[in-house]
Amino acid sequence: GYNDSIRSCRLTPQHRGTFRIKVYEKEDFGGH
């Protein structure tokens, strides 16, 4: 789920940037 993704992101800081981009893309698609 969403919380699991955040938890994995915290465990792997190197993927944090990619995770943020995915979250922003989802928000954009949901907003439009």
C-alpha positions in Angstrom: 0.0 0.0 0.0 0.9 3.7 0.1 2.5 3.5 3.6 4.5 0.4 2.5 5.9 2.4 -0.4 7.0 5.3 1.9 8.5 2.8 4.3 10.6 1.2 1.5 11.6 4.7 0.3 12.9 5.5 3.8 14.9 2.2 3.8 16.3 3.1 0.4 17.2 6.8 0.2 18.7 6.4 -3.2 15.2 5.8 -4.6 13.6 8.7 -2.8 13.8 11.0 -5.8 12.2 8.5 -8.1 9.4 7.8 -5.5 8.6 11.6 -5.3 8.3 11.8 -9.1 5.9 8.9 -9.1 3.8 10.5 -6.4 3.6 13.8 -8.2 2.6 12.1 -11.4 -0.2 10.3 -9.6 -1.4 13.5 -8.1 -1.3 15.3 -11.5 -3.4 12.5 -13.2 -5.8 12.5 -10.3 -6.2 16.2 -10.3 -6.9 16.4 -14.0 
